[in-house]
Amino acid sequence: MPTPPLADPATIIQIPHLALYGAAINLIATGIIVMIGCVVLRHVSYDNTLVAMVTFGTAVINFPIQLTSLSIVQVLVATHRESKSRTEVSFVNGKYTVLGGKQFTRETWSCMMGNLYLSQEPWSTNACSEYHYARYTMTVMTVVSFLIIAVAYFPCKNALFRRSKVEVGKA
């Protein structure tokens, strides 16, 4: 999205955009840590409790982070809706002026530009659809983070959740 000529730069909220990037980086890092931990537990050290704790702990901590990021984006997009009329957002003296200090996310701004000022902002249709796809991708990332917990559980279960032979009475 190109920088729009705004009368007030605080009109566009950057938090959903940053939450998306943070969630994606976090998911990639978690996937790498879980992959390395699973390889170590499977091929190098079967009963290494520390590696199992780091592997499974990283996977478990990642899920609430993804869920929180998804919630932040969905709530901000829902509360900062796009304007439907040119009276709320007007183009005066080469700048967009928003009545009442209303704020928009990058997604709602680009979709609104596509609906209201498409002739002046031809980039807005592609940007709107890309921001929609990015928001829907966050749902997929949250599901994948839950699946990473399942993937991390199986190599870690023997090191973390086994009972000692003394407890069972076989020592």
HELIX and SHEET records of a PDB file:
HELIX    1   1 PRO A    9  THR A   11  5                                   3    
HELIX    2   2 ILE A   15  VAL A   39  1                                  25    
HELIX    3   3 VAL A   40  VAL A   44  3                                   5    
HELIX    4   4 THR A   49  THR A   79  1                                  31    
HELIX    5   5 LEU A   99  GLY A  101  5                                   3    
HELIX    6   6 ARG A  106  LEU A  116  1                                  11    
HELIX    7   7 SER A  124  PHE A  161  1                                  38    
HELIX    8   8 LYS A  165  VAL A  168  1                                   4    
SHEET    1   A 2 ILE A  12  ILE A  13  0                                        
SHEET    2   A 2 PHE A 104  THR A 105  1                                        
SHEET    1   B 2 VAL A  89  VAL A  92  0                                        
SHEET    2   B 2 LYS A  95  VAL A  98 -1                                        
END                                                                             
